[in-house]
């Protein structure tokens, strides 16, 4: 359509491959070191009738990198599992990222803009609002 402009900007190619790999490596390292040890504590949530985390993972979607949690309903089967993206690093260009968390309102809330990768992961590690599990 002539004159039509998509609201989505950027594609996978906009993020340099080396940077994509570094972000993915750092994200997996953080999940493994800080959050995956908490996964074994699901029995209490299940007993109380709450959804509980069964897996943590990362993913790239376009220009954004996500920390994700897979949940299972209390008496659910694996096919009832669902995924929640909790933290987003959106590539802003020039090796910088915008950092956001997913609110209970089903909307992303950006808190920081133009951070380096080091600053992003420091914020994710230190600020509970970005934690995939608490």
DSSP file (Angstrom, degrees, kcal/mol; ACC not computed):
  #  RESIDUE AA STRUCTURE BP1 BP2  ACC     N-H-->O    O-->H-N    N-H-->O    O-->H-N    TCO  KAPPA ALPHA  PHI   PSI    X-CA   Y-CA   Z-CA
    1    1 A X    >         0   0    0      0, 0.0     3,-1.8     0, 0.0     2,-0.0   0.000 360.0 360.0 360.0 121.0    0.0    0.0    0.0
    2    2 A X  T 3   +     0   0    0      1,-0.3     3,-0.1     3,-0.0     0, 0.0  -0.320 360.0  11.1 -61.6 138.0    1.6    3.3   -1.1
    3    3 A X  T 3  S+     0   0    0      1,-0.3     2,-0.4    -2,-0.0    -1,-0.3   0.355  93.9 133.3  78.2  -7.0    2.4    5.6    1.8
    4    4 A X    <   -     0   0    0     -3,-1.8     2,-0.5     1,-0.0    -1,-0.3  -0.620  35.4-169.3 -80.1 131.5    1.7    2.9    4.4
    5    5 A X        -     0   0    0     -2,-0.4     2,-0.1    -3,-0.1    -3,-0.0  -0.982  18.4-127.6-123.5 131.5    4.3    2.6    7.1
    6    6 A X        -     0   0    0     -2,-0.5     0, 0.0     2,-0.1     0, 0.0  -0.438   8.0-138.3 -73.1 147.5    4.4   -0.2    9.6
    7    7 A X  S    S+     0   0    0     -2,-0.1     2,-0.5     2,-0.0    -1,-0.1   0.729  85.7  86.6 -75.5 -22.4    4.5    0.5   13.3
    8    8 A X        -     0   0    0      0, 0.0     2,-0.4     0, 0.0    -2,-0.1  -0.666  65.0-168.0 -79.7 127.8    7.1   -2.2   13.6
    9    9 A X        +     0   0    0     -2,-0.5    54,-0.2     2,-0.0    -2,-0.0  -0.940  44.4  16.7-117.1 141.1   10.6   -1.0   13.0
   10   10 A X        -     0   0    0     -2,-0.4     2,-0.3    52,-0.1    53,-0.2   0.149  59.2-137.2  88.4 156.6   13.6   -3.1   12.5
   11   11 A X    >   -     0   0    0     51,-0.1     3,-1.9    52,-0.1     4,-0.4  -0.806  41.3 -82.0-137.8 179.3   14.2   -6.7   11.8
   12   12 A X  G >  S+     0   0    0      1,-0.3     3,-1.4    -2,-0.3    49,-0.0   0.853 125.3  61.9 -53.4 -36.9   16.4   -9.5   13.0
   13   13 A X  G 3  S+     0   0    0      1,-0.3    -1,-0.3     3,-0.0     4,-0.1   0.694  88.3  71.6 -67.1 -18.3   19.1   -8.2   10.6
   14   14 A X  G <  S+     0   0    0     -3,-1.9     2,-0.6     2,-0.1    -1,-0.3   0.732  88.1  68.5 -71.4 -20.6   19.2   -4.9   12.5
   15   15 A X  S <  S-     0   0    0     -3,-1.4     5,-0.1    -4,-0.4    -1,-0.1  -0.883  95.0-118.3-100.7 118.6   20.9   -6.5   15.5
   16   16 A X     >  -     0   0    0     -2,-0.6     4,-2.5     1,-0.1     3,-0.3  -0.249  19.1-125.4 -57.0 140.3   24.5   -7.6   14.7
   17   17 A X  H  > S+     0   0    0      1,-0.2     4,-2.5     2,-0.2     5,-0.2   0.868 109.0  53.6 -56.8 -41.2   25.0  -11.3   15.1
   18   18 A X  H  > S+     0   0    0      1,-0.2     4,-2.2     2,-0.2    -1,-0.2   0.899 110.9  46.9 -62.5 -39.0   27.9  -11.0   17.5
   19   19 A X  H  > S+     0   0    0     -3,-0.3     4,-2.7     2,-0.2     5,-0.2   0.906 110.0  53.1 -68.3 -41.5   25.8   -8.8   19.8
   20   20 A X  H  X S+     0   0    0     -4,-2.5     4,-2.5     1,-0.2    -2,-0.2   0.928 111.2  47.2 -56.6 -45.7   22.8  -11.2   19.5
   21   21 A X  H  X S+     0   0    0     -4,-2.5     4,-2.5     2,-0.2    -1,-0.2   0.906 112.1  49.2 -64.4 -42.2   25.1  -14.0   20.6
   22   22 A X  H  X S+     0   0    0     -4,-2.2     4,-2.6     2,-0.2    -2,-0.2   0.915 112.1  48.0 -64.8 -43.0   26.6  -12.0   23.5
   23   23 A X  H  X S+     0   0    0     -4,-2.7     4,-2.7     2,-0.2    -2,-0.2   0.933 113.0  48.4 -63.0 -46.0   23.1  -11.0   24.8
   24   24 A X  H  X S+     0   0    0     -4,-2.5     4,-2.5    -5,-0.2     5,-0.2   0.915 112.5  48.6 -61.4 -43.2   21.8  -14.6   24.6
   25   25 A X  H  X S+     0   0    0     -4,-2.5     4,-2.3     2,-0.2    -2,-0.2   0.936 113.2  46.6 -62.5 -46.9   24.9  -15.9   26.4
   26   26 A X  H  X S+     0   0    0     -4,-2.6     4,-2.3     1,-0.2    -2,-0.2   0.895 112.9  50.3 -63.3 -40.7   24.7  -13.3   29.2
   27   27 A X  H  X S+     0   0    0     -4,-2.7     4,-2.4     2,-0.2    -2,-0.2   0.928 112.0  46.1 -64.2 -46.0   20.9  -13.9   29.6
   28   28 A X  H  X S+     0   0    0     -4,-2.5     4,-2.5     1,-0.2     5,-0.2   0.888 111.8  52.4 -64.4 -38.8   21.3  -17.7   29.8
   29   29 A X  H  X S+     0   0    0     -4,-2.3     4,-2.3    -5,-0.2     5,-0.2   0.923 110.5  47.7 -62.9 -44.0   24.2  -17.3   32.3
   30   30 A X  H  X>S+     0   0    0     -4,-2.3     4,-2.7     2,-0.2     5,-0.7   0.928 112.7  48.1 -64.2 -45.8   22.1  -15.0   34.5
   31   31 A X  I  X>S+     0   0    0     -4,-2.4     5,-3.2     1,-0.2     4,-1.3   0.928 114.3  47.1 -60.5 -44.3   19.1  -17.4   34.5
   32   32 A X  I  <5S+     0   0    0     -4,-2.5     5,-0.3     3,-0.2    -2,-0.2   0.888 118.8  39.0 -65.4 -39.8   21.3  -20.4   35.3
   33   33 A X  I  <5S+     0   0    0     -4,-2.3    -2,-0.2    -5,-0.2    -1,-0.2   0.898 131.0  19.7 -78.6 -42.5   23.2  -18.7   38.1
   34   34 A X  I  <5S+     0   0    0     -4,-2.7    -3,-0.2    -5,-0.2    -2,-0.2   0.804 130.7  23.3-104.1 -33.3   20.5  -16.7   39.8
   35   35 A X  I ><<S+     0   0    0     -4,-1.3     3,-1.8    -5,-0.7     4,-0.4   0.801 101.7  68.6-114.0 -34.6   17.0  -18.0   38.9
   36   36 A X  G > <S+     0   0    0     -5,-3.2     3,-1.7     1,-0.3     4,-0.3   0.839  92.6  65.0 -60.8 -31.6   17.0  -21.7   37.8
   37   37 A X  G >  S+     0   0    0     -5,-0.3     3,-0.5    -6,-0.3    -1,-0.3   0.758  96.6  59.8 -60.6 -19.8   17.9  -22.9   41.3
   38   38 A X  G X  S+     0   0    0     -3,-1.8     3,-1.6     1,-0.2    -1,-0.3   0.602  81.5  84.9 -80.9 -11.7   14.5  -21.5   42.4
   39   39 A X  G X  S+     0   0    0     -3,-1.7     3,-0.7    -4,-0.4    -1,-0.2   0.791  76.9  66.5 -64.1 -28.2   12.6  -23.8   40.0
   40   40 A X  G <  S+     0   0    0     -3,-0.5     3,-0.4    -4,-0.3    -1,-0.3   0.479  83.2  77.6 -72.8  -0.2   12.6  -26.7   42.4
   41   41 A X  G <>  +     0   0    0     -3,-1.6     4,-0.6     1,-0.2     3,-0.4   0.039  58.4 108.7 -98.5  27.1   10.3  -24.9   44.9
   42   42 A X  H <>  +     0   0    0     -3,-0.7     4,-2.5     1,-0.2     5,-0.2   0.689  56.0  79.1 -78.6 -17.4    7.1  -25.4   42.9
   43   43 A X  H  > S+     0   0    0     -3,-0.4     4,-2.5     1,-0.2    -1,-0.2   0.876  92.2  51.1 -62.4 -37.8    5.5  -27.9   45.3
   44   44 A X  H  > S+     0   0    0     -3,-0.4     4,-1.6     2,-0.2    -1,-0.2   0.930 111.7  46.9 -64.1 -45.1    4.3  -25.1   47.7
   45   45 A X  H  <>S+     0   0    0     -4,-0.6     5,-2.9     1,-0.2     4,-0.3   0.916 112.7  50.2 -62.1 -42.5    2.7  -23.1   44.9
   46   46 A X  H ><5S+     0   0    0     -4,-2.5     3,-1.4     1,-0.2    -2,-0.2   0.918 108.9  51.3 -62.6 -44.0    1.0  -26.3   43.6
   47   47 A X  H 3<5S+     0   0    0     -4,-2.5    -1,-0.2     1,-0.3    -2,-0.2   0.827 109.7  50.9 -62.2 -32.0   -0.3  -27.2   47.0
   48   48 A X  T 3<5S-     0   0    0     -4,-1.6    -1,-0.3    -5,-0.2    -2,-0.2   0.411 121.1-108.1 -87.8   2.1   -1.7  -23.7   47.4
   49   49 A X  T < 5S+     0   0    0     -3,-1.4     2,-0.3    -4,-0.3    -3,-0.2   0.745  73.6 133.9  81.4  24.2   -3.5  -23.9   44.0
   50   50 A X      < -     0   0    0     -5,-2.9    -1,-0.3    -6,-0.2     2,-0.1  -0.718  63.2-101.7-105.0 155.9   -1.2  -21.5   42.1
   51   51 A X        -     0   0    0     -2,-0.3     2,-0.3    22,-0.1    22,-0.2  -0.437  44.6-154.8 -62.7 148.8    0.5  -21.7   38.7
   52   52 A X  E     -A   72   0A   0     20,-2.4    20,-2.5    -2,-0.1     2,-0.2  -0.976  16.2-106.4-136.1 149.6    4.1  -22.7   39.1
   53   53 A X  E     +A   71   0A   0     -2,-0.3    18,-0.2    18,-0.2   -11,-0.1  -0.499  33.3 169.0 -75.0 134.5    7.2  -22.2   37.1
   54   54 A X  E     +     0   0A   0     16,-3.2     2,-0.3     1,-0.4    17,-0.2   0.531  64.9  14.2-118.3 -15.3    8.6  -25.2   35.3
   55   55 A X  E     -A   70   0A   0     15,-1.3    15,-2.8     2,-0.0     2,-0.4  -0.989  52.8-154.7-159.8 151.1   11.2  -23.6   33.0
   56   56 A X  E     +A   69   0A   0     -2,-0.3     2,-0.3    13,-0.2    13,-0.2  -0.984  28.9 152.3-124.4 138.8   13.2  -20.4   32.4
   57   57 A X  E     -A   68   0A   0     11,-1.9    11,-3.1    -2,-0.4     2,-0.3  -0.965  32.6-126.0-156.3 171.5   14.5  -19.5   29.0
   58   58 A X  E     -A   67   0A   0     -2,-0.3     2,-0.3     9,-0.2     9,-0.2  -0.841  23.5-179.9-119.5 158.7   15.5  -16.6   26.7
   59   59 A X  E     -A   66   0A   0      7,-1.7     7,-2.9    -2,-0.3     2,-0.4  -0.979  23.1-135.3-157.7 149.6   14.5  -15.7   23.2
   60   60 A X  E     +A   65   0A   0     -2,-0.3     2,-0.4     5,-0.2     5,-0.2  -0.877  19.1 179.9 -99.0 135.9   15.0  -13.2   20.5
   61   61 A X  E >   -A   64   0A   0      3,-2.9     3,-2.0    -2,-0.4     2,-0.3  -0.908  64.1 -55.2-134.7 107.2   12.0  -11.8   18.7
   62   62 A X  T 3  S-     0   0    0     -2,-0.4   -51,-0.1     1,-0.3   -47,-0.1  -0.447 122.3 -14.3  61.2-124.0   12.9   -9.3   16.1
   63   63 A X  T 3  S+     0   0    0     -2,-0.3    28,-2.9   -54,-0.2     2,-0.4   0.335 122.1  87.0 -91.5   5.6   14.9   -6.5   17.8
   64   64 A X  E <   -AB  61  90A   0     -3,-2.0    -3,-2.9    26,-0.2     2,-0.4  -0.880  58.7-155.6-117.5 141.6   14.0   -7.6   21.3
   65   65 A X  E     -AB  60  89A   0     24,-2.6    24,-2.9    -2,-0.4     2,-0.4  -0.930  19.9-162.3-111.5 133.9   15.5  -10.1   23.7
   66   66 A X  E     -AB  59  88A   0     -7,-2.9    -7,-1.7    -2,-0.4     2,-0.5  -0.903  22.6-144.3-123.3 145.0   13.2  -11.6   26.4
   67   67 A X  E     -AB  58  87A   0     20,-1.9    19,-2.8    -2,-0.4    20,-1.2  -0.932  37.2-167.9 -96.4 130.1   13.6  -13.4   29.7
   68   68 A X  E     -AB  57  85A   0    -11,-3.1   -11,-1.9    -2,-0.5     2,-0.4  -0.884  20.0-157.0-127.9 151.5   10.7  -15.9   29.8
   69   69 A X  E     -AB  56  84A   0     15,-2.5    15,-2.7    -2,-0.3     2,-0.5  -0.994  10.3-148.6-126.3 132.4    9.0  -18.2   32.3
   70   70 A X  E     -AB  55  83A   0    -15,-2.8   -16,-3.2    -2,-0.4   -15,-1.3  -0.903  22.4-164.8 -99.0 126.1    7.0  -21.3   31.4
   71   71 A X  E     -AB  53  82A   0     11,-3.4    11,-2.0    -2,-0.5     2,-0.4  -0.774  11.4-155.2-110.7 153.5    4.2  -22.0   33.9
   72   72 A X  E     -A   52   0A   0    -20,-2.5   -20,-2.4    -2,-0.3     9,-0.1  -0.990  26.2-115.3-124.1 136.1    2.1  -25.0   34.6
   73   73 A X    >   -     0   0    0     -2,-0.4     3,-1.6     4,-0.3   -22,-0.1  -0.303  38.6-102.1 -63.7 157.6   -1.4  -24.8   36.2
   74   74 A X  T 3  S+     0   0    0      1,-0.3    -1,-0.1   -25,-0.2   -24,-0.1   0.843 119.2  17.6 -55.8 -41.4   -1.6  -26.5   39.7
   75   75 A X  T 3  S+     0   0    0    -26,-0.1    -1,-0.3     2,-0.1    -2,-0.1   0.044 106.1 127.4-115.7  24.8   -3.3  -29.7   38.5
   76   76 A X    <   -     0   0    0     -3,-1.6     2,-0.3     1,-0.1    -4,-0.0  -0.188  55.5-124.9 -82.4 170.3   -2.4  -29.2   34.9
   77   77 A X    >   -     0   0    0      1,-0.1     3,-2.7     4,-0.0     4,-0.3  -0.721  36.3-101.0-105.6 160.5   -0.7  -31.3   32.3
   78   78 A X  G >  S+     0   0    0      1,-0.3     3,-1.6    -2,-0.3    -1,-0.1   0.827 122.4  62.0 -53.5 -32.2    2.3  -30.2   30.3
   79   79 A X  G 3  S+     0   0    0      1,-0.3    -1,-0.3    -7,-0.0    -7,-0.0   0.634  97.6  59.4 -71.0 -10.2    0.1  -29.4   27.4
   80   80 A X  G <  S+     0   0    0     -3,-2.7    -1,-0.3    -7,-0.1    -2,-0.2   0.429  80.5 122.4 -92.4  -1.0   -1.6  -26.8   29.6
   81   81 A X    <   -     0   0    0     -3,-1.6     2,-0.3    -4,-0.3    -9,-0.2  -0.182  42.8-166.2 -59.4 153.4    1.7  -24.9   30.1
   82   82 A X  E     -B   71   0A   0    -11,-2.0   -11,-3.4     2,-0.0     2,-0.4  -0.974  12.6-128.8-142.2 156.7    1.9  -21.3   29.1
   83   83 A X  E     -B   70   0A   0     -2,-0.3     2,-0.4   -13,-0.2   -13,-0.2  -0.857  13.9-168.1-112.3 139.1    4.7  -18.8   28.7
   84   84 A X  E     -B   69   0A   0    -15,-2.7   -15,-2.5    -2,-0.4     2,-0.5  -0.993  15.1-145.4-124.1 124.7    5.1  -15.3   30.1
   85   85 A X  E     +B   68   0A   0     -2,-0.4   -17,-0.2   -17,-0.2     3,-0.1  -0.799  23.3 175.2 -85.1 126.0    7.8  -12.9   28.9
   86   86 A X  E     +     0   0A   0    -19,-2.8    16,-1.9    -2,-0.5     2,-0.4   0.766  57.3  30.5-106.3 -31.5    8.9  -10.9   31.9
   87   87 A X  E     -BC  67 101A   0    -20,-1.2   -20,-1.9    14,-0.2     2,-0.4  -0.991  62.2-162.3-137.0 138.4   11.8   -8.7   30.9
   88   88 A X  E     -BC  66 100A   0     12,-2.6    12,-2.3    -2,-0.4     2,-0.6  -0.981  10.4-168.7-128.6 128.2   12.6   -7.1   27.5
   89   89 A X  E     -BC  65  99A   0    -24,-2.9   -24,-2.6    -2,-0.4     2,-0.6  -0.955  19.0-163.3-107.3 109.4   15.8   -5.7   26.2
   90   90 A X  E     -BC  64  98A   0      8,-2.9     8,-2.5    -2,-0.6     2,-0.3  -0.840  21.3-121.4 -99.3 122.7   14.9   -3.8   23.0
   91   91 A X  E     + C   0  97A   0    -28,-2.9     6,-0.2    -2,-0.6     3,-0.1  -0.445  29.3 179.9 -66.3 125.2   17.8   -3.0   20.8
   92   92 A X  E     -     0   0A   0      4,-3.0     5,-0.2     1,-0.3    -1,-0.2   0.426  47.6-101.9-104.8  -3.2   18.0    0.8   20.3
   93   93 A X  E >  S+ C   0  96A   0      3,-0.8     3,-1.5   -79,-0.0    -1,-0.3  -0.073  96.2  61.2  98.8 157.4   21.0    0.8   18.0
   94   94 A X  T 3  S-     0   0    0      1,-0.3     3,-0.1    -3,-0.1    -3,-0.0   0.779 130.0 -60.0  61.2  28.7   24.6    1.6   18.5
   95   95 A X  T 3  S+     0   0    0      1,-0.3    22,-0.5    21,-0.1     2,-0.3   0.643 109.7 122.4  76.1  14.2   25.0   -1.3   21.1
   96   96 A X  E <   -C   93   0A   0     -3,-1.5    -4,-3.0    20,-0.1    -3,-0.8  -0.776  42.2-160.9-113.0 155.6   22.4    0.3   23.4
   97   97 A X  E     -CD  91 115A   0     18,-2.7    18,-2.8    -2,-0.3     2,-0.5  -0.945  18.3-134.6-135.2 152.1   19.1   -1.1   24.7
   98   98 A X  E     -C   90   0A   0     -8,-2.5    -8,-2.9    -2,-0.3     2,-0.5  -0.919  28.7-146.7-101.2 134.4   15.8    0.0   26.2
   99   99 A X  E     +CD  89 112A   0     13,-2.1    12,-2.9    -2,-0.5    13,-1.7  -0.893  24.5 165.2-111.7 129.0   14.9   -2.1   29.3
  100  100 A X  E     -CD  88 110A   0    -12,-2.3   -12,-2.6    -2,-0.5     2,-0.3  -0.938  23.3-145.9-138.6 157.9   11.3   -2.9   30.2
  101  101 A X  E     -CD  87 109A   0      8,-1.7     8,-3.0    -2,-0.3     2,-0.6  -0.882  29.3-109.2-120.6 159.0    9.3   -5.2   32.4
  102  102 A X  E     - D   0 108A   0    -16,-1.9     6,-0.2    -2,-0.3     2,-0.1  -0.782  36.1-147.5 -92.2 119.7    5.9   -6.8   31.8
  103  103 A X    >   -     0   0    0      4,-2.8     3,-1.7    -2,-0.6     4,-0.2  -0.346  26.3-110.0 -83.4 163.1    3.2   -5.3   34.0
  104  104 A X  T 3  S+     0   0    0      1,-0.3    -1,-0.1     2,-0.1    -2,-0.0   0.605 115.6  70.6 -64.6 -12.1    0.1   -7.0   35.4
  105  105 A X  T 3  S-     0   0    0      2,-0.2    -1,-0.3     1,-0.0     3,-0.1   0.333 117.5-110.4 -86.5   6.3   -1.9   -4.8   32.9
  106  106 A X  S <  S+     0   0    0     -3,-1.7     2,-0.3     1,-0.3    -2,-0.1   0.808  83.8 112.5  66.0  32.0   -0.5   -6.9   30.0
  107  107 A X  S    S-     0   0    0     -4,-0.2    -4,-2.8    -6,-0.0     2,-0.3  -0.968  70.8-112.9-131.7 149.6    1.6   -4.0   28.8
  108  108 A X  E     -D  102   0A   0     -2,-0.3     2,-0.6    -6,-0.2    -6,-0.2  -0.630  23.9-157.0 -79.4 137.8    5.4   -3.4   28.7
  109  109 A X  E     -D  101   0A   0     -8,-3.0    -8,-1.7    -2,-0.3     2,-0.2  -0.902   7.5-151.9-116.9 100.7    6.7   -0.7   31.0
  110  110 A X  E     +D  100   0A   0     -2,-0.6   -10,-0.3   -10,-0.3     3,-0.1  -0.528  21.6 169.6 -70.8 135.8   10.0    0.7   29.8
  111  111 A X  E     +     0   0A   0    -12,-2.9     2,-0.4     1,-0.3   -11,-0.2   0.683  61.6  36.1-113.8 -32.9   12.1    2.0   32.7
  112  112 A X  E     -D   99   0A   0    -13,-1.7   -13,-2.1     3,-0.0     2,-0.4  -0.953  62.2-162.5-129.8 145.5   15.5    2.7   31.1
  113  113 A X  E     +     0   0A   0     -2,-0.4   -15,-0.2   -15,-0.2   -16,-0.0  -0.977  68.4   8.4-128.7 138.8   16.5    3.9   27.7
  114  114 A X  E    S+     0   0A   0     -2,-0.4   -16,-0.2     1,-0.2     2,-0.2   0.798  79.8 161.4  69.7  30.8   19.9    3.8   25.9
  115  115 A X  E     -D   97   0A   0    -18,-2.8   -18,-2.7    -3,-0.1    -1,-0.2  -0.513  39.5-118.7 -81.5 151.3   21.6    1.4   28.4
  116  116 A X     >  -     0   0    0    -20,-0.2     4,-2.3    -2,-0.2   -20,-0.1  -0.364  33.7-104.7 -72.8 166.9   24.7   -0.5   27.5
  117  117 A X  H  > S+     0   0    0    -22,-0.5     4,-2.4     1,-0.2     5,-0.2   0.900 123.5  53.2 -61.1 -41.1   24.5   -4.3   27.7
  118  118 A X  H  > S+     0   0    0      1,-0.2     4,-1.9     2,-0.2    -1,-0.2   0.917 109.5  48.0 -60.1 -45.0   26.4   -4.2   31.0
  119  119 A X  H  > S+     0   0    0      2,-0.2     4,-2.2     1,-0.2    -1,-0.2   0.884 110.1  53.3 -64.8 -38.7   24.0   -1.7   32.5
  120  120 A X  H  X S+     0   0    0     -4,-2.3     4,-2.5     1,-0.2    -2,-0.2   0.956 111.4  43.4 -60.7 -51.2   21.0   -3.7   31.4
  121  121 A X  H  X S+     0   0    0     -4,-2.4     4,-2.1     1,-0.2    -1,-0.2   0.812 111.2  55.1 -70.6 -27.7   22.2   -6.9   33.0
  122  122 A X  H  X S+     0   0    0     -4,-1.9     4,-2.2    -5,-0.2    -1,-0.2   0.919 110.8  46.1 -66.0 -42.3   23.2   -5.1   36.1
  123  123 A X  H  X S+     0   0    0     -4,-2.2     4,-2.8     2,-0.2     7,-0.3   0.915 112.1  50.6 -65.6 -43.1   19.7   -3.7   36.4
  124  124 A X  H  < S+     0   0    0     -4,-2.5    -1,-0.2     1,-0.2    -2,-0.2   0.911 114.4  44.4 -61.3 -41.9   18.1   -7.0   35.7
  125  125 A X  H  < S+     0   0    0     -4,-2.1    -1,-0.2    -5,-0.2    -2,-0.2   0.878 122.7  35.3 -70.7 -37.3   20.2   -8.7   38.4
  126  126 A X  H  < S+     0   0    0     -4,-2.2     2,-0.7    -5,-0.2    -2,-0.2   0.751 105.2  68.8 -92.3 -25.9   19.8   -6.0   41.0
  127  127 A X    ><  -     0   0    0     -4,-2.8     3,-2.2    -5,-0.2     4,-0.4  -0.856  64.7-153.3-108.0 114.4   16.2   -4.7   40.6
  128  128 A X  G >  S+     0   0    0     -2,-0.7     3,-1.5     1,-0.3    -1,-0.1   0.732  88.2  74.5 -56.6 -27.5   13.5   -7.2   41.5
  129  129 A X  G 3  S+     0   0    0      1,-0.3    -1,-0.3   -28,-0.0   -27,-0.2   0.781 100.6  45.5 -58.7 -25.8   11.0   -5.7   39.1
  130  130 A X  G <  S+     0   0    0     -3,-2.2    -1,-0.3    -7,-0.3    -2,-0.2   0.518  86.1 115.6 -93.9  -7.1   12.9   -7.3   36.2
  131  131 A X    <   -     0   0    0     -3,-1.5     3,-0.1    -4,-0.4    -6,-0.1  -0.414  57.2-151.0 -70.0 133.6   13.3  -10.7   37.9
  132  132 A X  S    S+     0   0    0      1,-0.2     2,-0.3    -2,-0.1    -1,-0.1   0.791  87.0  24.0 -72.1 -26.5   11.5  -13.6   36.1
  133  133 A X              0   0    0      1,-0.1    -1,-0.2   -80,-0.0   -94,-0.0  -0.987 360.0 360.0-135.2 145.6   11.1  -15.4   39.5
  134  134 A X              0   0    0     -2,-0.3    -1,-0.1    -3,-0.1    -2,-0.0   0.347 360.0 360.0-125.8 360.0   11.0  -14.0   43.0
